[in-house]
Amino acid sequence: MNNEVNKSKFSVRKIAVTGILSALSIALNFTPLAFMLVPGLPVQITFMHIPVIIGAIVEGPFAGAFIGMVFGLTSLYTAVQQSALPIAFAFLNPLVSILPRILIGIVAHYVYKGLNSIFKEKKQAVSIGITAAAATLTNTIGVLGMIYILYARRYVEALISSLGLPADTTPVYIFVSALPNFIAELVSSILICVPVVLAVKKIRK
């Protein structure tokens, strides 16, 4: 009987946390935090992948994948709303806007699980930090990689026309141009995920 009660509570908790983080992901999409410019730098970062990472670490791969799917759907919705923008066409494809975001949660869970088995409880901050970095990399490489595979030339031509880039700009620019944003997002994800996850784990104990 006690096991059934515990499983019920666990399921309710998992659903509640997943729902809250999914709602947070949606809310972020409609605030300036969805894409925030770093003052004084030509760098734009997003915090929308962070709820996915936290959910995957705290509640497992299915929760992380679901929150990632919500993140992806909001990205798709934004692309539909901004379809007139030169590069929005790429994000109308679910392989670009949704699939990589689902993978964030799956990668985050299994990277954390593997690291946690190595470092144990004494180095939780290290495990969480590396997991946040790996999940952020998954998001960046996943999205840009799919754009490169599916739309490389068309995407670069859209950038050339909208940003006034040299006509001989190659598709490699897709990755090069994202490097400053990636570094900023990687640092921010570590700085946020480590204390938040540690706090959640401490409360549960």
ChimeraX attribute file (.defattr): number of C-alpha atoms within 10 A of each C-alpha:
attribute: neighborCount
match mode: 1-to-1
recipient: residues
	/A:1	6
	/A:2	7
	/A:3	8
	/A:4	9
	/A:5	10
	/A:6	11
	/A:7	12
	/A:8	12
	/A:9	12
	/A:10	13
	/A:11	13
	/A:12	12
	/A:13	13
	/A:14	18
	/A:15	13
	/A:16	12
	/A:17	17
	/A:18	26
	/A:19	16
	/A:20	15
	/A:21	23
	/A:22	23
	/A:23	16
	/A:24	18
	/A:25	24
	/A:26	20
	/A:27	14
	/A:28	19
	/A:29	20
	/A:30	12
	/A:31	10
	/A:32	10
	/A:33	14
	/A:34	18
	/A:35	16
	/A:36	13
	/A:37	14
	/A:38	12
	/A:39	8
	/A:40	6
	/A:41	8
	/A:42	9
	/A:43	19
	/A:44	17
	/A:45	20
	/A:46	20
	/A:47	19
	/A:48	25
	/A:49	23
	/A:50	25
	/A:51	24
	/A:52	35
	/A:53	36
	/A:54	30
	/A:55	29
	/A:56	29
	/A:57	25
	/A:58	19
	/A:59	19
	/A:60	21
	/A:61	23
	/A:62	17
	/A:63	28
	/A:64	31
	/A:65	27
	/A:66	23
	/A:67	32
	/A:68	33
	/A:69	23
	/A:70	22
	/A:71	28
	/A:72	26
	/A:73	18
	/A:74	21
	/A:75	23
	/A:76	22
	/A:77	16
	/A:78	17
	/A:79	20
	/A:80	15
	/A:81	11
	/A:82	13
	/A:83	15
	/A:84	10
	/A:85	12
	/A:86	17
	/A:87	18
	/A:88	18
	/A:89	18
	/A:90	24
	/A:91	22
	/A:92	18
	/A:93	16
	/A:94	15
	/A:95	17
	/A:96	22
	/A:97	27
	/A:98	23
	/A:99	20
	/A:100	25
	/A:101	33
	/A:102	25
	/A:103	22
	/A:104	30
	/A:105	32
	/A:106	24
	/A:107	25
	/A:108	29
	/A:109	27
	/A:110	16
	/A:111	18
	/A:112	26
	/A:113	17
	/A:114	13
	/A:115	17
	/A:116	19
	/A:117	10
	/A:118	11
	/A:119	13
	/A:120	12
	/A:121	10
	/A:122	9
	/A:123	12
	/A:124	17
	/A:125	18
	/A:126	16
	/A:127	22
	/A:128	28
	/A:129	21
	/A:130	18
	/A:131	30
	/A:132	33
	/A:133	21
	/A:134	19
	/A:135	29
	/A:136	27
	/A:137	18
	/A:138	22
	/A:139	23
	/A:140	22
	/A:141	17
	/A:142	21
	/A:143	20
	/A:144	20
	/A:145	18
	/A:146	20
	/A:147	23
	/A:148	22
	/A:149	9
	/A:150	15
	/A:151	16
	/A:152	19
	/A:153	17
	/A:154	17
	/A:155	19
	/A:156	23
	/A:157	22
	/A:158	17
	/A:159	19
	/A:160	17
	/A:161	12
	/A:162	12
	/A:163	10
	/A:164	10
	/A:165	13
	/A:166	11
	/A:167	11
	/A:168	9
	/A:169	14
	/A:170	13
	/A:171	17
	/A:172	12
	/A:173	14
	/A:174	19
	/A:175	14
	/A:176	9
	/A:177	11
	/A:178	16
	/A:179	14
	/A:180	15
	/A:181	17
	/A:182	22
	/A:183	16
	/A:184	15
	/A:185	25
	/A:186	22
	/A:187	14
	/A:188	18
	/A:189	26
	/A:190	21
	/A:191	13
	/A:192	15
	/A:193	22
	/A:194	20
	/A:195	14
	/A:196	14
	/A:197	19
	/A:198	15
	/A:199	12
	/A:200	12
	/A:201	12
	/A:202	9
	/A:203	8
	/A:204	7
	/A:205	6
